[in-house]
Amino acid sequence: MSVDEQALRGALEQVAGARLQSLRLTDGVATIVLEVGGLERLDRDKLEMAVRDAARKAGATEARIAMTAEKRMRRIIAVGSGKGGVGKSTLSTNLAVAMARLGRKVGLVDADIYGPSQPRLLATEGRRPEAEDNKMIPVPSPFGVPMLSMGHLVEPGQAIAWRGPMAGNALGQLMDAHWGDVEIIVVDLPPGTGDVQLTMLSKHKPAGAVIVSTPQDLALMDATRAIGLFEQGKVPIIGMVENMAGYICPHCGEESDPFGNGGAEAAARTMGLPFLGRVPLDLSIRQQSDAGNPPAAGDGPQGEAFASIARAVLQWLDTAQ
């Protein structure tokens, strides 16, 4: 691949994301194949115009574009952790939103039956899912990600005291809903390795799992247990994410690492797993999340942290056999 073609590919990936299927550059003419399954006609036209413009600015003399509409099998991405409080739900939300912004049809299931938080994170609190043919219809969110959660079915703050089989049945109703043209379902699992995780592995086999940990040793020990559970269930590990990695003081600008730094990356390297990226310990992430405005919906540095992880996950999905 020439340097010019590398630069062109980078420019096209910025506007087309994972929908860029192939690129060939010959004598300045770029032959581009885009996968546009699930896009409306207007969205296809916008994508084509954006790709042509990016190719021209990158130096291509002509852009020949072919569009395919490959029907993709719906796949499940499980987001897990060995313990609570590591930011797993926030990552799940922003991962789904970031992938949707990259052009994928993404849904979100809040499988944390006992502590659902996704309705707040995706600004759908107070919404009730409708039903058709005894199956729920996911609740639309303002960010293009339909979702379902126990938080849509119970009153806010109501305790859910169910034994394992009831929680497993609830998960089944969330997963077996009318998901329409959704091609990827991100599942925010509860922390640990309990009944919901076992039901997920046995009845709703994920294509892969993303493991979230903070850098300190205790969290990494618990993350290792979650990894072991997925490996026992023959679910591939897409990679690890290090959350709360580094804090920049808003007053003096000094950076510190209250939870340590690099622990998840080192653990991934030791276990032979991909490292997907870091998310900083940033006050704005917490504030935006509490307000139902995921940082991944914007273009700031916080949003880019999640977008980078989303690109890595999509690359894994697109190349996994």
C-alpha positions as CSV (number, residue, x, y, z in Angstrom):
1,M,0.0,0.0,0.0
2,S,1.4,3.4,-1.0
3,V,1.6,6.3,1.4
4,D,-1.0,8.1,-0.7
5,E,-3.4,5.2,-0.3
6,Q,-2.8,5.1,3.4
7,A,-3.7,8.7,3.8
8,L,-6.8,8.3,1.6
9,R,-7.9,5.3,3.6
10,G,-7.6,7.3,6.8
11,A,-9.6,10.2,5.4
12,L,-12.4,7.9,4.2
13,E,-12.5,6.0,7.5
14,Q,-13.1,9.4,9.2
15,V,-16.4,9.8,7.3
16,A,-17.5,6.3,6.6
17,G,-16.2,4.4,9.6
18,A,-16.7,0.6,9.4
19,R,-18.9,1.0,6.3
20,L,-15.8,1.4,4.2
21,Q,-15.5,-2.2,2.9
22,S,-12.6,-1.8,0.4
23,L,-10.4,0.7,-1.3
24,R,-8.2,0.6,-4.4
25,L,-6.2,3.5,-5.7
26,T,-4.9,3.3,-9.3
27,D,-3.4,6.3,-11.1
28,G,-5.2,8.7,-8.8
29,V,-8.6,7.0,-9.3
30,A,-10.1,5.7,-6.1
31,T,-12.4,2.7,-6.3
32,I,-14.4,2.5,-3.1
33,V,-16.9,-0.1,-1.9
34,L,-19.3,1.0,0.9
35,E,-21.6,-1.3,2.9
36,V,-24.9,0.6,3.3
37,G,-27.2,-2.0,4.7
38,G,-29.9,-0.5,6.9
39,L,-29.5,3.1,5.7
40,E,-32.3,5.1,4.2
41,R,-31.9,6.5,0.7
42,L,-31.2,10.0,2.0
43,D,-28.6,8.7,4.4
44,R,-26.9,6.7,1.6
45,D,-26.8,9.8,-0.6
46,K,-25.2,11.8,2.3
47,L,-22.6,9.1,2.9
48,E,-21.7,9.0,-0.8
49,M,-21.3,12.8,-1.0
50,A,-19.2,12.8,2.1
51,V,-17.0,10.0,0.8
52,R,-16.5,11.8,-2.6
53,D,-15.6,15.0,-0.8
54,A,-13.1,13.3,1.5
55,A,-11.5,11.5,-1.5
56,R,-11.2,14.7,-3.4
57,K,-9.6,16.5,-0.5
58,A,-7.2,13.7,0.1
59,G,-5.9,14.1,-3.5
60,A,-7.9,11.5,-5.5
61,T,-8.6,12.7,-9.1
62,E,-11.8,10.6,-9.3
63,A,-13.9,8.5,-6.9
64,R,-15.8,5.5,-8.2
65,I,-18.2,4.3,-5.5
66,A,-20.1,1.0,-5.3
67,M,-22.6,0.4,-2.5
68,T,-23.6,-3.0,-1.2
69,A,-26.4,-3.9,1.2
70,E,-25.2,-7.0,2.8
71,K,-27.6,-8.5,5.3
72,R,-25.8,-8.9,8.6
73,M,-26.6,-11.4,11.2
74,R,-27.5,-9.7,14.5
75,R,-24.7,-10.0,17.0
76,I,-24.4,-9.5,20.7
77,I,-21.6,-7.7,22.5
78,A,-21.5,-8.4,26.2
79,V,-20.0,-5.7,28.4
80,G,-18.9,-7.2,31.7
81,S,-16.8,-6.6,34.8
82,G,-15.8,-8.6,37.8
83,K,-17.1,-6.0,40.3
84,G,-19.4,-3.0,40.5
85,G,-18.4,0.7,40.4
86,V,-15.9,0.5,37.5
87,G,-18.1,2.4,35.0
88,K,-19.4,-0.6,33.0
89,S,-22.8,0.9,32.4
90,T,-21.3,4.3,31.3
91,L,-19.0,2.4,28.9
92,S,-21.9,0.3,27.5
93,T,-24.0,3.5,26.8
94,N,-21.2,5.3,25.1
95,L,-20.0,2.3,23.2
96,A,-23.5,1.9,21.7
97,V,-23.9,5.6,20.9
98,A,-20.4,5.7,19.4
99,M,-21.1,2.7,17.1
100,A,-24.4,4.2,16.1
101,R,-22.6,7.4,15.1
102,L,-20.2,5.3,13.0
103,G,-23.2,4.1,10.9
104,R,-24.2,0.9,12.6
105,K,-27.7,-0.1,13.7
106,V,-27.2,-0.6,17.4
107,G,-29.5,-1.5,20.3
108,L,-28.9,-1.6,24.0
109,V,-30.1,-4.1,26.6
110,D,-29.7,-3.2,30.3
111,A,-29.3,-6.7,31.8
112,D,-28.4,-5.3,35.2
113,I,-31.8,-6.6,36.4
114,Y,-31.4,-5.5,40.0
115,G,-29.8,-2.1,39.4
116,P,-30.9,-0.8,36.0
117,S,-29.3,2.6,35.2
118,Q,-29.5,2.8,31.4
119,P,-32.8,4.7,31.3
120,R,-31.1,7.7,33.0
121,L,-27.9,7.4,31.0
122,L,-29.9,7.4,27.7
123,A,-32.6,9.9,28.7
124,T,-35.5,7.5,28.5
125,E,-36.6,7.5,32.2
126,G,-40.4,7.3,32.6
127,R,-40.9,5.7,29.2
128,R,-42.8,2.4,28.9
129,P,-42.1,-0.1,26.1
130,E,-45.1,-1.0,23.9
131,A,-45.8,-4.6,23.0
132,E,-46.7,-6.5,19.8
133,D,-47.4,-10.2,19.5
134,N,-46.4,-10.7,23.2
135,K,-43.0,-9.1,22.6
136,M,-41.7,-5.8,23.7
137,I,-40.9,-3.0,21.3
138,P,-37.6,-1.3,22.4
139,V,-37.8,2.3,23.6
140,P,-36.2,4.8,21.2
141,S,-33.6,7.1,22.7
142,P,-32.6,10.6,21.5
143,F,-29.3,9.2,20.3
144,G,-30.4,6.7,17.7
145,V,-30.0,3.7,20.0
146,P,-33.2,1.8,20.9
147,M,-33.1,0.2,24.3
148,L,-34.8,-2.0,26.9
149,S,-34.3,-2.1,30.6
150,M,-36.0,-3.3,33.7
151,G,-35.9,0.4,34.6
152,H,-38.7,0.9,32.0
153,L,-40.9,-1.7,33.7
154,V,-40.7,-0.7,37.4
155,E,-41.2,2.5,39.3
156,P,-38.0,4.5,39.8
157,G,-36.2,3.4,43.0
158,Q,-38.4,0.3,43.4
159,A,-36.4,-2.7,44.7
160,I,-36.3,-5.8,42.5
161,A,-36.0,-8.8,44.8
162,W,-36.1,-11.8,42.4
163,R,-34.4,-15.2,42.5
164,G,-32.2,-16.4,39.7
165,P,-34.9,-18.0,37.4
166,M,-37.0,-14.8,37.5
167,A,-34.0,-12.7,36.5
168,G,-33.2,-15.1,33.7
169,N,-36.8,-14.9,32.4
170,A,-36.6,-11.1,32.5
171,L,-33.4,-11.1,30.5
172,G,-35.1,-13.4,27.9
173,Q,-37.9,-10.9,27.4
174,L,-35.4,-8.0,26.9
175,M,-33.4,-10.0,24.4
176,D,-36.3,-11.5,22.5
177,A,-37.9,-8.2,21.7
178,H,-38.8,-6.7,18.3
179,W,-35.4,-5.3,17.5
180,G,-36.2,-4.6,13.8
181,D,-33.1,-3.8,11.7
182,V,-30.7,-3.6,14.7
183,E,-27.6,-5.5,13.8
184,I,-25.6,-5.2,17.0
185,I,-27.0,-5.4,20.6
186,V,-24.8,-4.1,23.4
187,V,-25.7,-5.9,26.6
188,D,-24.8,-4.1,29.9
189,L,-24.4,-7.1,32.2
190,P,-24.6,-6.8,36.0
191,P,-21.2,-7.0,37.9
192,G,-19.9,-10.4,38.9
193,T,-20.5,-13.9,37.6
194,G,-24.0,-14.8,38.7
195,D,-27.3,-16.1,37.3
196,V,-27.8,-13.4,34.7
197,Q,-24.4,-14.0,33.2
198,L,-25.0,-17.8,33.1
199,T,-28.3,-17.3,31.4
200,M,-26.7,-15.0,28.9
201,L,-24.0,-17.5,28.0
202,S,-26.4,-20.4,27.7
203,K,-29.4,-18.9,25.9
204,H,-28.2,-15.7,24.2
205,K,-24.6,-16.4,23.1
206,P,-22.6,-13.2,22.6
207,A,-20.3,-12.8,19.6
208,G,-17.7,-11.4,22.0
209,A,-17.2,-9.7,25.4
210,V,-15.7,-6.4,26.4
211,I,-14.2,-6.3,29.9
212,V,-14.1,-3.1,31.9
213,S,-11.7,-2.5,34.8
214,T,-10.2,0.3,36.7
215,P,-6.4,0.2,36.9
216,Q,-6.0,-0.9,40.5
217,D,-5.0,-4.5,41.4
218,L,-8.3,-5.4,43.2
219,A,-10.5,-4.5,40.2
220,L,-8.1,-6.4,37.9
221,M,-8.4,-9.5,40.1
222,D,-12.2,-9.4,39.7
223,A,-12.0,-8.6,36.0
224,T,-9.9,-11.8,35.6
225,R,-12.8,-13.8,37.1
226,A,-15.2,-12.3,34.6
227,I,-12.8,-13.2,31.8
228,G,-12.6,-16.7,33.1
229,L,-16.4,-17.1,33.0
230,F,-16.6,-15.9,29.3
231,E,-13.8,-18.2,28.4
232,Q,-15.5,-21.2,30.0
233,G,-18.6,-20.3,28.0
234,K,-16.5,-20.1,24.8
235,V,-17.2,-16.5,24.3
236,P,-14.3,-14.6,22.7
237,I,-12.9,-11.7,24.6
238,I,-12.9,-8.6,22.3
239,G,-10.6,-6.8,24.7
240,M,-10.2,-4.8,27.9
241,V,-10.9,-1.2,28.6
242,E,-9.3,0.8,31.4
243,N,-11.7,3.2,33.0
244,M,-11.0,6.1,35.3
245,A,-7.5,6.3,34.0
246,G,-5.9,9.6,34.9
247,Y,-7.4,12.7,36.4
248,I,-6.6,16.3,35.4
249,C,-7.3,18.9,38.1
250,P,-9.6,21.5,36.7
251,H,-7.9,24.2,38.9
252,C,-4.2,23.6,38.5
253,G,-4.1,21.3,35.4
254,E,-1.9,18.8,37.2
255,E,-2.5,15.1,36.2
256,S,-2.7,12.4,38.8
257,D,-3.7,8.8,38.9
258,P,-5.8,8.1,42.0
259,F,-6.6,4.5,40.8
260,G,-3.2,3.9,39.3
261,N,-2.3,3.8,35.6
262,G,-1.8,1.2,33.0
263,G,-2.9,-1.8,35.1
264,A,-5.6,-3.0,32.6
265,E,-3.3,-2.6,29.7
266,A,-0.6,-4.6,31.5
267,A,-3.1,-7.3,32.5
268,A,-4.4,-7.6,28.9
269,R,-0.8,-8.0,27.7
270,T,-0.1,-10.7,30.3
271,M,-3.3,-12.6,29.4
272,G,-2.7,-12.2,25.6
273,L,-5.8,-10.1,25.1
274,P,-6.3,-6.9,23.0
275,F,-6.3,-3.6,24.9
276,L,-9.1,-1.4,23.5
277,G,-8.3,1.9,25.2
278,R,-8.6,4.2,28.2
279,V,-11.3,6.4,29.5
280,P,-10.2,9.3,31.7
281,L,-11.5,10.0,35.2
282,D,-13.3,13.2,34.1
283,L,-15.9,15.2,35.9
284,S,-17.7,16.1,32.7
285,I,-18.2,12.4,31.9
286,R,-20.0,12.0,35.2
287,Q,-22.0,15.2,34.8
288,Q,-23.1,14.5,31.2
289,S,-24.0,10.9,32.0
290,D,-26.2,11.9,35.0
291,A,-27.9,14.4,32.7
292,G,-28.7,11.7,30.1
293,N,-26.3,13.2,27.6
294,P,-23.6,10.6,26.7
295,P,-20.2,12.2,25.9
296,A,-20.0,9.8,22.9
297,A,-22.8,11.8,21.3
298,G,-20.4,14.8,21.0
299,D,-17.1,15.5,19.4
300,G,-15.0,16.5,22.4
301,P,-12.0,14.6,23.8
302,Q,-14.2,12.6,26.1
303,G,-16.4,11.5,23.2
304,E,-13.3,10.6,21.2
305,A,-12.1,8.2,23.9
306,F,-15.3,6.2,23.5
307,A,-15.2,6.5,19.7
308,S,-11.7,5.1,19.6
309,I,-12.9,2.0,21.6
310,A,-16.0,1.7,19.3
311,R,-13.8,1.6,16.2
312,A,-11.7,-1.1,17.7
313,V,-14.8,-3.2,18.6
314,L,-16.3,-2.8,15.2
315,Q,-13.0,-3.8,13.5
316,W,-13.0,-6.9,15.7
317,L,-16.6,-7.7,14.7
318,D,-15.9,-7.1,11.0
319,T,-12.9,-9.4,11.0
320,A,-14.1,-12.1,13.4
321,Q,-15.1,-15.5,11.8
